Amino acid sequence: MIPYGRQDIRQADIDAVLEVLTSDFLTQGPVVPKFEGAVAEFVSADYAVAVNSATSALHIACAALELGPGDLLWTSPITFVASANCGIYCGADVDFVDIDPDTFNMCAERLAEKLHRAEGAGRLPKVVVPVHMCGQSCDMEAIGQLSEKYGFRVIEDASHAIGGSYRGARVGNCAHSDITVFSFHPVKIVTTAEGGMAMTNDSELADRMSLLRSHGITRNPAVMEHDPDGPWYYEQVGLGFNYRMTDVHAALGLSQLDRLTDYVARRHELAAVYDARLGGLPVATPFQMPASHSAYHLYVIRLVEGRCAPSRKDVFIALREQGVGVNVHYIPVHLQPFYRRLGFGPGDFPAAERYYSSAVTLPLHPNLTEAQQEHVVTALRNVLAE
């Protein structure tokens, strides 16, 4: 089976991890801050807080922004459920903004319309979480301008997008947001086996997130409520979590980071081949905004209604039977049973639901060979011709 995504592990990665395994520190040693510094420098952000998953990063980002009961978080319905769940974790209410049918990202125009209505109803969101679907940045300039007008905070869910750029600057620089979150899951652009990171240019937010990832415990006398009674002294000054990244994971990420630019370039090469080879088929290939250089985490096609005889389900099953590990990203969050119980249902976000009805994710990862990609294209052509 040709997987839709796969990690690339080389000897340099193995050596980096082994070096940590034979060192004095496996968890809270020197490698995590070194990895944080390297990512911050790469994306031109002032601060980085590494954690054990992007879900954890989203959670502490919301908590650092003091999202809580009675507040509202808005995000995209086309995303992994974590983009919405982070609001629920904090006791907030969650709502969604429909997508742009071309980019699959939160539509800035729909956001503006919804904000206008919400202002009239006195129910504006405290936090908005735009998701950079497939690795392509949302229109962050427009969203940032809306945040200034309506007073909400912005968390970019860039789980797909490390290595991408927007208006010539790398995703993660937080030029139009308070916090940006990356994922280092094995199918993402670079991996730490599992892990995430929150970027910010706000020192207070960085301090809060650092505290939240580690039980709310500090050894910094400047923020303690009592004078230390010895060099061993620490205080829990708030309620936090055990969300820390280990040095083992950070060593893998630091090694992978050396190849990030090459990985993104290779993904663009493969995407260009798909764009060319799929021409003439009853499918829509991904649209790329001129202002955005995607990290191309995913290559999602859509079956064109009225031109494609087989159903999406038939296409999916037939491709899997031919060894092509297609997938679907994502089932709209508002249609999940948990969110239906909160009052959402079919018809709430029509563009997201139309997207979902026709979307198929094709294999795309740096080690995809020419022969494998040709097999994917041939298999798709054959299935659509049936």
C-alpha positions in Angstrom: 0.0 0.0 0.0 1.3 3.4 -1.0 0.6 5.6 2.1 -0.9 9.1 1.7 1.8 10.3 4.1 4.9 8.9 5.7 7.9 10.0 7.8 11.4 10.1 6.4 13.9 8.7 9.0 17.6 8.8 8.1 20.8 7.8 9.8 21.4 11.3 11.0 18.0 11.2 12.8 18.9 7.9 14.5 22.3 9.1 15.5 20.7 12.3 17.1 18.3 10.2 19.1 20.9 7.7 20.2 23.1 10.6 21.4 20.3 11.7 23.7 19.6 8.1 24.9 23.2 7.8 26.0 23.4 11.2 27.6 22.5 12.3 31.1 19.1 13.8 30.2 16.2 12.0 28.4 13.4 14.5 29.3 14.2 18.0 30.6 17.7 18.5 29.2 19.3 20.9 26.8 17.9 19.6 23.5 14.3 20.9 23.9 15.3 24.6 24.2 17.8 24.1 21.4 15.0 22.8 19.2 12.7 25.6 20.3 15.4 28.1 19.4 16.0 26.6 16.0 12.3 26.7 15.0 11.8 30.2 16.3 14.8 31.3 14.3 13.5 29.5 11.2 10.1 31.2 11.2 11.3 34.5 12.7 9.2 34.3 15.9 10.4 35.6 19.3 9.4 32.6 21.4 8.7 28.9 21.0 7.1 26.5 23.5 7.6 22.8 22.7 5.0 20.3 23.9 4.0 16.6 23.4 1.4 17.2 20.7 -0.2 20.0 18.6 -3.4 19.3 20.5 -1.6 20.2 23.8 -0.2 23.3 22.1 -3.7 24.4 21.1 -5.0 23.7 24.6 -2.3 25.8 26.4 -2.6 28.5 23.7 -6.3 28.9 24.5 -5.6 28.7 28.3 -2.9 31.3 28.0 -5.4 33.6 26.3 -7.7 33.0 29.3 -10.4 31.4 27.2 -13.0 30.0 29.6 -16.7 29.4 30.4 -19.0 31.9 28.7 -16.4 32.6 26.0 -16.7 31.7 22.3 -14.1 30.0 20.1 -14.6 30.0 16.3 -12.7 27.7 14.0 -13.1 25.9 10.6 -15.4 22.9 10.2 -12.8 21.3 7.8 -10.0 20.4 10.2 -9.0 17.7 12.7 -11.3 17.8 15.7 -8.5 19.2 18.0 -8.9 22.7 16.5 -12.4 22.8 18.1 -11.8 20.6 21.1 -9.2 23.0 22.5 -12.1 25.4 23.2 -14.2 22.8 24.9 -11.2 21.8 27.1 -11.3 25.4 28.5 -15.1 25.3 29.1 -15.8 27.7 26.2 -18.5 27.4 23.6 -17.4 26.5 20.0 -18.8 27.6 16.7 -17.5 27.4 13.1 -17.0 29.6 10.1 -17.6 28.1 6.6 -14.7 27.6 4.2 -13.6 29.1 1.0 -14.4 26.4 -1.6 -11.2 27.0 -3.5 -8.6 27.0 -0.6 -10.5 24.8 1.9 -9.5 27.4 4.5 -11.7 29.5 6.7 -13.3 32.1 4.4 -12.4 35.7 5.5 -15.6 37.0 3.9 -17.8 34.5 5.8 -15.9 35.4 8.9 -16.5 39.2 8.4 -20.2 38.5 7.8 -20.5 36.3 10.9 -18.7 38.8 13.1 -21.0 41.6 12.0 -24.0 39.5 13.0 -22.4 38.4 16.3 -21.6 42.1 17.2 -25.3 42.9 16.8 -26.2 40.0 19.0 -23.5 40.8 21.6 -21.9 37.4 21.2 -18.4 38.0 19.6 -15.8 35.3 19.8 -12.9 35.7 22.2 -10.6 33.4 20.1 -10.6 32.6 16.4 -8.6 29.6 15.2 -8.0 29.7 11.4 -6.6 26.4 10.1 -4.0 26.3 7.3 -5.6 23.3 5.5 -3.2 21.1 3.5 -0.3 23.5 4.3 -1.7 26.6 2.6 -2.0 29.7 4.8 -5.3 31.3 5.4 -5.7 35.0 4.3 -4.1 36.0 7.6 -3.9 39.7 6.7 -7.6 39.9 6.4 -8.2 37.9 9.5 -5.7 40.0 11.4 -7.5 43.2 10.4 -10.8 41.7 11.6 -9.3 40.8 14.9 -8.2 44.5 15.4 -11.7 45.7 14.5 -13.7 43.2 16.6 -11.2 42.6 19.4 -10.8 38.8 19.3 -7.5 36.9 19.7 -6.0 34.7 16.9 -4.4 31.3 17.1 -3.2 30.0 13.8 -3.5 26.2 13.6 -0.5 25.7 11.3 -0.3 21.9 12.0 0.0 21.3 8.3 2.1 24.4 7.4 5.6 24.5 8.9 7.9 25.4 6.0 5.1 27.3 4.2 5.0 31.0 3.7 2.5 33.9 3.4 3.2 37.2 1.6 6.9 36.3 1.6 7.2 35.6 5.3 7.3 32.1 6.9 4.2 30.8 8.5 4.7 30.9 12.3 6.1 34.5 12.5 2.8 35.5 14.2 2.6 38.8 12.2 -1.2 38.6 12.1 -1.8 36.4 15.2 -1.1 36.0 18.9 0.0 32.4 18.7 0.8 29.9 15.9 0.7 26.1 16.5 2.8 23.5 14.6 2.4 19.7 14.6 5.3 17.2 14.4 3.1 14.0 14.0 4.9 11.4 11.7 2.8 12.3 8.6 3.5 16.0 8.9 6.3 17.9 7.2 8.9 17.1 9.9 8.4 14.8 12.8 9.4 14.4 16.4 7.5 11.0 16.5 4.8 13.0 18.3 4.9 16.6 19.3 3.9 20.1 18.8 5.0 23.7 19.3 3.4 27.1 20.0 5.1 30.2 18.6 4.5 33.7 19.8 6.0 37.2 19.9 4.5 38.0 23.3 6.7 37.2 26.2 3.8 37.0 28.7 2.0 34.4 26.5 5.2 32.5 26.2 5.7 32.5 30.0 2.1 31.4 30.6 2.3 28.5 28.0 5.7 27.4 29.5 4.0 27.3 32.9 0.9 25.5 31.7 2.9 22.7 29.9 4.6 21.7 33.2 2.0 21.4 35.9 1.9 25.1 36.6 5.2 24.7 38.5 8.0 27.3 38.5 11.5 27.6 39.9 11.7 31.3 39.0 11.8 33.3 42.3 10.5 36.3 40.4 7.0 34.7 40.0 6.9 32.8 43.3 4.6 33.9 46.1 7.1 33.0 48.9 10.8 33.3 49.3 12.6 30.0 48.4 13.7 28.1 51.5 16.5 26.4 49.7 17.9 25.6 46.2 15.5 22.8 45.8 12.4 25.0 46.1 9.7 25.2 43.5 6.1 26.4 43.6 2.9 25.5 41.8 1.5 28.9 41.0 -1.4 27.7 38.8 -3.0 24.6 37.4 -1.1 23.2 34.5 -0.6 19.9 32.7 2.2 17.4 31.9 2.5 18.4 28.3 6.3 18.6 28.1 8.3 17.4 25.1 11.2 15.1 25.8 14.8 15.6 24.7 14.5 12.3 22.8 11.7 13.8 20.7 13.3 17.1 20.3 16.5 15.5 19.0 14.6 13.9 16.2 12.9 17.1 15.4 16.1 19.1 15.4 17.7 16.7 13.0 14.6 16.7 10.7 14.6 20.5 10.7 17.8 20.5 8.7 15.8 19.0 5.8 12.6 21.1 6.1 13.2 23.3 3.1 14.1 20.3 1.0 11.0 18.4 2.1 8.7 21.3 1.1 10.5 21.7 -2.3 10.1 18.0 -2.9 6.4 18.1 -2.1 5.9 21.0 -4.6 7.7 18.9 -7.2 5.3 16.0 -6.6 2.3 18.3 -6.6 3.3 19.8 -9.9 3.5 16.3 -11.4 0.0 15.6 -10.1 -1.3 18.9 -11.5 0.0 18.1 -14.9 -0.9 14.3 -15.0 -4.4 14.8 -13.8 -5.4 17.3 -16.4 -8.4 16.2 -18.4 -9.8 14.0 -15.6 -13.1 14.8 -13.9 -11.3 16.1 -10.8 -10.4 19.5 -9.4 -6.8 19.8 -8.4 -5.7 22.1 -5.4 -5.9 25.8 -5.9 -3.0 27.8 -4.7 -3.3 31.5 -3.6 -0.6 33.8 -5.2 0.1 35.2 -1.7 0.8 31.8 -0.2 3.5 29.2 -0.7 2.0 26.0 0.7 3.9 23.5 2.7 1.9 20.9 0.8 1.2 18.6 3.7 -1.8 17.1 1.8 -2.7 16.9 -1.9 -6.5 16.8 -2.0 -8.5 16.4 -5.2 -12.2 16.8 -5.5 -14.4 14.7 -7.8 -16.3 17.0 -10.1 -20.0 16.5 -9.7 -21.8 15.6 -12.9 -18.5 14.6 -14.6 -17.5 11.7 -12.4 -19.5 8.5 -12.8 -18.3 6.5 -9.9 -19.2 7.8 -6.4 -16.5 9.0 -4.0 -16.9 5.9 -2.0 -16.5 3.6 -5.1 -13.4 5.6 -6.1 -11.9 5.4 -2.6 -12.5 1.6 -2.3 -11.2 0.9 -5.8 -8.0 2.8 -5.2 -7.4 1.1 -1.9 -7.9 -2.3 -3.7 -5.1 -1.2 -6.1 -2.7 -0.4 -3.4 -3.2 3.3 -3.3 -3.5 4.5 0.3 -6.0 7.4 -0.3 -7.7 9.1 2.6 -10.2 11.8 3.3 -9.3 15.0 5.2 -11.6 15.7 7.0 -15.1 14.8 8.0 -16.6 18.2 9.0 -16.3 18.7 12.7 -19.8 19.9 13.1 -21.1 16.6 11.8 -19.3 14.5 14.5 -21.7 13.0 17.0 -20.2 15.0 19.9 -20.8 18.3 18.1 -24.3 17.3 16.9 -25.2 16.8 20.5 -24.2 20.5 21.0 -26.8 21.5 18.4 -24.9 21.4 15.0 -26.2 19.4 12.0 -26.3 19.0 8.3 -26.7 22.2 6.3 -25.0 24.4 8.9 -21.9 25.0 6.8 -22.7 24.2 3.1 -19.3 24.8 1.6 -17.6 22.5 4.1 -20.2 19.8 3.4 -19.9 20.1 -0.4 -16.1 19.9 0.0 -16.4 16.8 2.2 -18.7 15.0 -0.3 -16.1 15.0 -3.1 -12.6 15.2 -1.4 -10.0 12.5 -1.8 -6.4 12.8 -0.5 -3.8 11.3 -2.8 -0.4 10.1 -1.5 2.2 12.8 -1.1 5.4 12.6 0.9 9.1 13.1 0.1 9.9 9.5 -0.5 7.1 8.9 -3.0 8.9 7.5 -6.0 8.2 8.3 -9.7 7.0 4.7 -10.2 4.6 5.0 -7.2 3.2 8.3 -8.3 2.7 6.9 -11.8 0.8 4.0 -10.3 -1.4 6.4 -8.3 -2.2 8.4 -11.5 -2.8 5.3 -13.6 -5.0 3.7 -11.0 -7.1 6.9 -10.7 -7.5 7.2 -14.4 -8.6 3.6 -14.6 -11.1 3.9 -11.8 -12.6 7.1 -13.2 -13.0 5.5 -16.6 -15.0 2.6 -15.3 
